[in-house]
Amino acid sequence: MVTRIGDRAVVLGAGTAGLLAARVLSDAYSDVVVIDHDRLPDGAAARRCVPQGRHIHVLVAGGMRAMEELLPGLTADLVGDGAPMVDQCGDVRWYLGGHRLRQAESDLTAVSASRPNLEHRVRSRVAARPGVRIVDRCDALGLTVSRDGRKVTGVRVLRRADGSVEEVLDADLVVDATGRGSRTPAWLERLGYHPPEREEVRVDLTYVTRTYASDPALMGGDLGILLAPSPPYPRGAAIQTIENGRCLVTAVGMLGHRPPSSPDGWVDFLRSLPRPDVYDAIRDAEPLDAPRSYHFPASRRQRYERCRRLPEGLLVTGDAACSFNPIYAQGMSVAAFEAGLLAEHLKGGREPDPHRWFRDMAKVVDVPWDMATGGDLAWPQVEGRRSAKVRLANRYLPLVHAAAAQDPELVRAFFRVAAMVDPPGTLFAAPVVGRVLRRTISACAAGSRTPAREPATPRPPR
């Protein structure tokens, strides 16, 4: 049971991280106000201020479970909208490190919904919470603080309507969930605090996506295909089946390789990939829209946990604190984990301590950050420190991928880590290492090939 802590909490940003934070805060504050710069749609529509929202988003099994705990019934809502439940090991065709992983049934299931529909369902549920207000077309201009500057007391805002004037929205707690464009570092500096250290790993990633009518027959009955870029080939593609009988098809380029946004050039890009699976699935299909591009320059982490001084009454969450290379599908899941952490911090019945919050949040972020940046550092062109742990992982994981082409148990073990259910250390446990080495030695000796799928057991209709 959470004790009421204060009268009002203000959340900056009505994306996934902000909405989940508001859901948790509604248990501890009488009034929770979520403000967003964008015009929020009434339904499941892409937003102008979320350019990546039109592209593939995968909510992995661990994140789906965390989100369902916060919003019971969310999964059923999304399935009711027509989003398929996907076994992330059995229903998706994965090519990692140049190897097609063997498909196998698992308990790693999640709803394959588009980002606009997921956000709409989360927003609707959070807006229905007692005491929650969501205000769109409202700009946050800066923080207000106590006379001694040690406590954040509210936010200066400007509503973008005719005749609006700047006003102060008083708050006992302010949570910044404004994403990569967060101005909290600049606001802190203006208030006399040192801004956080910033880490970046530049990947120069580009997505170009089109929507197609979904036809599982074109994918051999699968619900998704991923041809992941892997050294030395920085190009790839993916297909994700979503709601309303549609699928998203994304061409991916890293390290400055940018898929064309012209229709013919985009198709030629897919045709040029080393595996034909994605091109074969769409070559005779009719697209529902034109290609749309999205560029992601770098993974970025603000190291608030290293700040010696921080004002009370201010927290940061989601991409405003750490944004990941989207190819690893971590962002929404990490936001859900952080919302769960916020719930823990509110249980004491006192306002969250920012130093403790950022220390604990760093522990949540450390593992996915290390996984993502470690994977990026497998590319010699990516600048960054390659610790002994990173070098070991980037030598070992290609062996795991190669062995997983034959071994369904290794597929499950690998994806339990990728889906944020098990910690990465489980891949280095003796039983897993033993399976990897046995498969590697066997493959080198025999050069044998095995089917891409494990024999399936009967399953009820979807």
Residue, then its C-alpha position, 0 to 999 in steps of 0.5 A: m500500500v502506497t501512502r499519499i506523499g503530496d498534493r501534486a506531481v508533474v510529469l513532463g512528456a506523455g510518451t511511454a516513460g512519462l505515462l508509466a511514471a504517471r500511473v505509479l505517481s497516481d497512487a501517491y499524489s492527489d493530482v498528477v499532471v502530465i504535460d506534452h508539447d505535442r498534439l495528442p491524438d484521440g486514437a492510435a495515430a502516429r505523433r509528429c513529435v515521435p518520429q520513430g513511432r512509425h517504425i518497428h517497435v518490439l516490446v520484449a517479453g520482460g518488458m511486456r510482463a512489467m507493463e502488464e503488472l502496472l496496467p493489468g489488462l493491457t495485453a488483452d486490450l492490445v490483442g482485442d485490437g488485433a495485435p498478435m501474440v508472438d512467441q519471440c523464439g518460435d514465431v520469428r525468423w532470426y538471422l544473427g551474425g549471419h546464422r539463421l537461428r533455429q526456431a523453437e517454442s518458448d514462454l517468451t511471448a509478447v504482443s506485437a503492437s505498433r507504437p501508436n497503438l501501444e501508446h494509445r492504450v497506455r495513455s487511455r488507461v493512465a488518463a482514466r486513473p483518478g487524479v490524472r490529467i493529461v495536457d497537450r500542446c503545452d511547453a515546459l519552459g523551465l523549473t521553479v525552485s525554493r529561495d535557497g535553490r535546493k528544492v524544485t517547486g514547480v514548472r514554468v509552462l506555456r500553453r500553445a493557445d491564442g492569448s496564453v501567457e506563461e504560468v507556474l504549475d506548482a508541484d511537490l515532484v517533477v519527473d522529466a520524461t521528455g526523451r532525448g531532447s530533455r533540457t534538464p541538464a541545461w536547467l540544472e546548469r542555469l540553477g547553479y548545479h553541474p550538469p550530468e556527465r554524458e556518454e555517447v556511442r555513435v552508430d549512425l543508424t537509419y530506419v526506412t519503413r513501409t506498411y504492407a497488408s499482412d499475409p503470413a503465407l508470404m513469410g511461411g507462417d512466421l509473424g516476423i523476420l529479422l536480418a540483423p546487421s552484423p560485422p562486416y555487413p552494416r545492412g539489414a531489414a525486418i518485418q513485424t506483424i501488427e494489428n489491423g492485418r498490417c505489417l511494418v517492413t523496415a530497411v536498416g543501415m548502420l555506420g552511415h549506410r542509409p537505405p533510400s527513401s524512394p520506393d524503387g531504391w528501397v526495394d532495391f536495398l532489400r533485394s541487395l541483402p545477403r538473405p532474400d527472406v524480407y525481399d521475397a516476402i514483399r516483392d509481390a505485395e502492395p504497400l499501403d504507404a510511402p517509405r518513411s525514414y528515421h535517423f538515430p545518431a548515437s546511444r546516449r546516457q546522462r550520468y545523473e548518478r555521478c552528480r554530487r549535488l542535485p535539487e530535491g523534487l526532481l527525477v528523470t526517467g526514460d530516454a531523457a536519462c538513457s536512450f538506446n540504439p533501437i535495433y536492440a528493442q530495449g527502450m520501452s521495456v527499460a521505461a517499464f522497469e524504471a516505473g516499477l522502480l519508482a513504485e518501490h521508491l514511493k512505498g516509504g511514504r516520503e518524497p523520493d530522494p534524487h540521489r538514491w533514485f539515480r543510483d538505483m536507476a543506474k542499476v536498472v540501466d547498466v545491463p541493457w546499456d552494456m548489452a547495447t553498447g557492447g554489441d555496437l562496439a563489435w563494429p571496429q568503426v564504432e568509437g568507444r572503450r572496449s573493456a576485457k568484458v566487451r572483447l570477451a562477449n564479442r568473441y563469444l556471442p558469434l559462437v552462441h549464434a552459430a551454435a543456436a542455428q542447431d540447438p533450440e535450448l541455446v536459442r531459448a537461453f539467448f533470448r531469455v537474456a535478449a528479452m530481459v528475463d534472465p541476466p546476461g551472466t546466464l549465457f556464461a554459465a557452465p551448462v550453456v558454455g558447454r553446449v556452445l562448445r559441443r555444437t561448435i566442435s561438432a559443426c567444425a568436424a561434420g559441417s552438418r546442417t539441421p532444420a531451421r525449426e524445432p519439431a513443433t508440438p500442437r498449439p491451440p489456434r491464435 
